[in-house]
Amino acid sequence: MAQIISIIDAYGYVPMVRQVFANRVFGPRIGRPIDEEAIRSGIRASERILNALEALVESDDFPIEHQLSLADLHLAPMMAYFTMAREGRAQLEQCPKLLTWWESILVRHSFTATLPILPE
């Protein structure tokens, strides 16, 4: 569990959220120009992160202990933002175990009830 949290904290937030989500999804909604190079850079970095996480997924449902853990709860919000961008979703689809995990998170009421409301 600590390894997944460490990977996402140290390496995931900037490329997945600041570079991909912020430039493809959030920025345009508040009138900021899209920085395509930042998105490409974020996707390149995210590929390494997702591959590392894919290698750590132990079951089809949750990465650690076959039950919902702090690692799942920590990764889910970043993955939610990342996959709002078409490039992020496409990148995730290259990791079948992680994609299965993500799909199990998407159907949880606790997750859907706390999705952020973004500007139009």
Rosetta silent file (secondary structure, phi, psi, omega in degrees, C-alpha in Angstrom):
SEQUENCE: MAQIISIIDAYGYVPMVRQVFANRVFGPRIGRPIDEEAIRSGIRASERILNALEALVESDDFPIEHQLSLADLHLAPMMAYFTMAREGRAQLEQCPKLLTWWESILVRHSFTATLPILPE
SCORE:     score description
SCORE:     0.000 S_00000001
   1 L     0.000  -45.854 -178.529    0.000    0.000    0.000 S_00000001
   2 H   -62.623  -33.269 -179.518    2.748    2.456    0.929 S_00000001
   3 H   -66.052  -42.889  178.666    4.518    1.810   -2.373 S_00000001
   4 H   -64.763  -44.805  178.560    1.443    2.774   -4.410 S_00000001
   5 H   -61.783  -42.426  179.842    0.877    5.907   -2.336 S_00000001
   6 H   -63.913  -42.667  179.387    4.535    6.859   -2.676 S_00000001
   7 H   -61.846  -48.532 -175.812    4.531    6.395   -6.455 S_00000001
   8 H   -68.798  -37.132  177.563    1.417    8.460   -6.964 S_00000001
   9 H   -68.272  -46.935 -174.367    2.552   11.207   -4.561 S_00000001
  10 H   -76.187  -34.824 -170.710    6.096   11.464   -5.874 S_00000001
  11 H  -124.238  -17.152 -171.597    5.479   10.952   -9.569 S_00000001
  12 H   -89.944  -40.272 -170.917    1.773   10.972  -10.415 S_00000001
  13 H   -59.462  -50.909 -175.079    0.210   14.264   -9.421 S_00000001
  14 H   -61.225  -54.916 -178.175    2.175   16.630  -11.638 S_00000001
  15 H   -69.278  -40.566 -174.045    1.917   14.766  -14.942 S_00000001
  16 H   -75.394  -41.139 -175.196   -1.544   13.288  -14.446 S_00000001
  17 H  -100.233  -53.949 -175.649   -3.318   16.255  -12.866 S_00000001
  18 H   -70.142  -37.294 -177.220   -1.236   19.395  -13.442 S_00000001
  19 H   -91.935  -50.301 -174.882   -0.142   18.620  -16.977 S_00000001
  20 H   -80.665  -62.104 -176.592   -2.852   16.424  -18.519 S_00000001
  21 H   -61.980  -49.193 -175.260   -6.079   17.261  -16.657 S_00000001
  22 H   -61.673  -35.982 -178.248   -5.348   20.941  -16.041 S_00000001
  23 H   -86.059  -33.747 -177.186   -4.434   21.594  -19.666 S_00000001
  24 H   -89.467  -33.840 -171.198   -6.961   19.399  -21.466 S_00000001
  25 H  -112.168  -59.750 -170.854  -10.008   19.691  -19.187 S_00000001
  26 H   -73.890  -49.881 -177.312   -9.907   22.361  -16.505 S_00000001
  27 H   -51.898  -51.308  179.621   -7.941   25.172  -18.155 S_00000001
  28 H   -59.846  -29.435 -179.720  -10.182   25.504  -21.208 S_00000001
  29 H   -71.381  -20.498  178.438  -13.243   25.660  -18.949 S_00000001
  30 L  -113.019   17.551  173.239  -11.881   28.765  -17.259 S_00000001
  31 L    87.364   10.993  178.259  -10.571   30.389  -20.434 S_00000001
  32 L   -87.369  146.876  177.580   -6.946   29.281  -20.345 S_00000001
  33 L   -71.119  152.237  178.523   -5.208   28.183  -23.524 S_00000001
  34 L   -81.738  129.739  176.364   -4.384   24.498  -23.966 S_00000001
  35 L  -100.454   93.780 -176.442   -0.676   23.684  -23.675 S_00000001
  36 H   -62.007  -35.004  179.171   -0.339   20.662  -25.964 S_00000001
  37 H   -66.586  -38.759  176.614    3.338   20.182  -25.083 S_00000001
  38 H   -63.066  -39.718  178.480    2.489   19.986  -21.370 S_00000001
  39 H   -64.418  -47.078  178.980   -0.147   17.357  -22.175 S_00000001
  40 H   -60.089  -42.616  178.422    2.311   15.310  -24.270 S_00000001
  41 H   -63.339  -42.830  178.621    4.911   15.550  -21.516 S_00000001
  42 H   -64.214  -39.282  178.814    2.365   14.501  -18.902 S_00000001
  43 H   -66.794  -42.129  178.186    1.244   11.523  -20.969 S_00000001
  44 H   -59.972  -46.059  179.705    4.861   10.374  -21.464 S_00000001
  45 H   -67.682  -38.074 -179.177    5.523   10.562  -17.713 S_00000001
  46 H   -64.641  -31.319  178.978    2.162    8.972  -16.896 S_00000001
  47 H   -58.691  -44.886  178.299    2.972    5.944  -19.021 S_00000001
  48 H   -64.130  -40.851 -178.891    5.844    5.028  -16.681 S_00000001
  49 H   -65.627  -49.060 -179.274    3.676    5.633  -13.616 S_00000001
  50 H   -63.127  -38.531  177.356    0.748    3.570  -14.871 S_00000001
  51 H   -63.819  -39.070  177.528    3.064    0.730  -15.894 S_00000001
  52 H   -65.457  -42.406  177.815    4.589    0.717  -12.407 S_00000001
  53 H   -66.740  -40.098  178.551    1.137    0.658  -10.826 S_00000001
  54 H   -56.515  -40.236 -179.586   -0.024   -2.047  -13.244 S_00000001
  55 H   -67.700  -21.312 -177.716    2.819   -4.257  -12.029 S_00000001
  56 H   -94.227  -12.623 -179.152    1.642   -3.785   -8.430 S_00000001
  57 L   -67.395  123.416 -174.670   -2.030   -4.619   -8.947 S_00000001
  58 L   -98.641  -23.850 -178.622   -2.581   -7.916   -7.144 S_00000001
  59 L  -136.664  177.266  178.529   -6.239   -8.630   -7.864 S_00000001
  60 L   -78.845  -10.621 -176.547   -8.930   -7.665  -10.314 S_00000001
  61 L  -108.222  -60.335 -173.927  -10.559   -5.370   -7.796 S_00000001
  62 L  -129.867  141.816 -175.418   -8.166   -3.580   -5.479 S_00000001
  63 L   -59.046  -35.043 -173.121   -4.397   -3.193   -5.613 S_00000001
  64 L  -125.073  138.995  169.881   -3.698   -4.237   -2.054 S_00000001
  65 L    58.860   13.943  177.252   -5.176   -6.894    0.229 S_00000001
  66 L    55.196   23.975  174.650   -8.108   -7.621   -2.124 S_00000001
  67 L  -147.693  161.797 -179.740  -10.189   -5.016   -0.319 S_00000001
  68 L   -57.340  131.291 -177.733  -10.546   -1.260   -0.475 S_00000001
  69 L  -131.720  174.981  175.857   -7.461    0.348    1.030 S_00000001
  70 H   -59.836  -34.727  177.865   -5.935    3.761    1.614 S_00000001
  71 H   -61.174  -43.539  177.971   -3.952    3.269   -1.609 S_00000001
  72 H   -60.889  -46.249 -177.569   -7.192    2.917   -3.580 S_00000001
  73 H   -68.452  -27.506  179.348   -8.676    6.000   -1.962 S_00000001
  74 H   -78.804  -40.644 -178.341   -5.503    7.970   -2.587 S_00000001
  75 H   -76.394  -35.283 -172.899   -5.150    7.001   -6.241 S_00000001
  76 H   -54.821  -46.721 -179.351   -8.830    7.270   -7.232 S_00000001
  77 H   -63.796  -38.815  178.419   -9.172   11.094   -7.245 S_00000001
  78 H   -67.146  -38.547  178.281   -6.042   11.545   -9.349 S_00000001
  79 H   -66.870  -35.045  178.595   -7.200    8.842  -11.731 S_00000001
  80 H   -61.339  -47.914  178.527  -10.604   10.540  -11.946 S_00000001
  81 H   -64.278  -46.591 -177.333   -9.039   13.794  -13.098 S_00000001
  82 H   -58.155  -43.806 -176.067   -6.557   12.050  -15.395 S_00000001
  83 H   -80.036   -4.908  171.989   -9.222   10.021  -17.183 S_00000001
  84 H   -70.173  -23.398  175.329  -11.395   13.076  -17.818 S_00000001
  85 L   -87.671  136.056 -178.283   -8.851   13.834  -20.547 S_00000001
  86 H   -58.851  -35.135  178.954   -9.166   11.606  -23.606 S_00000001
  87 H   -67.388  -37.086  178.684   -5.405   11.059  -23.593 S_00000001
  88 H   -66.454  -44.979  178.528   -5.510    9.946  -19.967 S_00000001
  89 H   -61.533  -43.559  179.479   -8.311    7.475  -20.602 S_00000001
  90 H   -62.486  -38.669  178.836   -6.457    6.081  -23.635 S_00000001
  91 H   -65.985  -43.039  178.885   -3.291    5.698  -21.559 S_00000001
  92 H   -62.530  -36.316 -179.131   -5.160    3.860  -18.811 S_00000001
  93 L   -63.795  -12.712  176.711   -6.679    1.477  -21.355 S_00000001
  94 L   -83.132   -4.168 -178.134   -3.155    0.193  -22.035 S_00000001
  95 L  -121.617   89.521 -170.730   -3.044   -1.231  -18.482 S_00000001
  96 H   -60.963  -39.322 -179.778   -5.726   -3.940  -18.245 S_00000001
  97 H   -69.847  -41.166  178.526   -5.404   -4.742  -14.521 S_00000001
  98 H   -67.235  -36.609  176.636   -5.384   -1.081  -13.564 S_00000001
  99 H   -63.885  -41.922  176.849   -8.340   -0.442  -15.878 S_00000001
 100 H   -61.866  -43.030  175.746  -10.307   -3.235  -14.193 S_00000001
 101 H   -57.724  -48.860 -177.564   -9.474   -1.675  -10.821 S_00000001
 102 H   -59.127  -42.758  179.216  -10.601    1.728  -12.090 S_00000001
 103 H   -64.579  -30.577  175.816  -13.894    0.334  -13.348 S_00000001
 104 H   -72.190  -29.738  177.116  -14.524   -1.186   -9.911 S_00000001
 105 H   -72.952  -41.250 -176.449  -13.950    2.228   -8.320 S_00000001
 106 H   -59.101  -24.472 -178.277  -16.291    3.980  -10.764 S_00000001
 107 L   -94.551   -1.133  179.300  -19.307    2.003   -9.574 S_00000001
 108 L   -76.222  129.355  179.598  -18.806    2.710   -5.876 S_00000001
 109 H   -58.858  -41.104 -178.820  -21.477    5.024   -4.481 S_00000001
 110 H   -60.970  -29.653  178.476  -18.944    6.711   -2.199 S_00000001
 111 H   -79.395  -50.148 -177.322  -16.896    7.630   -5.250 S_00000001
 112 H   -65.090  -29.821 -179.972  -19.704    8.816   -7.505 S_00000001
 113 L   -71.923  -16.218 -176.498  -21.241   10.840   -4.676 S_00000001
 114 L  -117.177   17.698  176.729  -18.051   12.852   -4.272 S_00000001
 115 L   -62.521  141.888 -179.485  -17.151   13.575   -7.894 S_00000001
 116 L   -71.893  151.743  174.190  -16.085   17.208   -8.339 S_00000001
 117 L   -99.168  117.354 -177.328  -18.293   19.705  -10.055 S_00000001
 118 L   -95.377  154.121  174.477  -16.244   21.437  -12.725 S_00000001
 119 L   -60.698  148.595  178.631  -16.913   24.831  -14.286 S_00000001
 120 L   -75.592    0.000    0.000  -18.886   24.655  -17.536 S_00000001
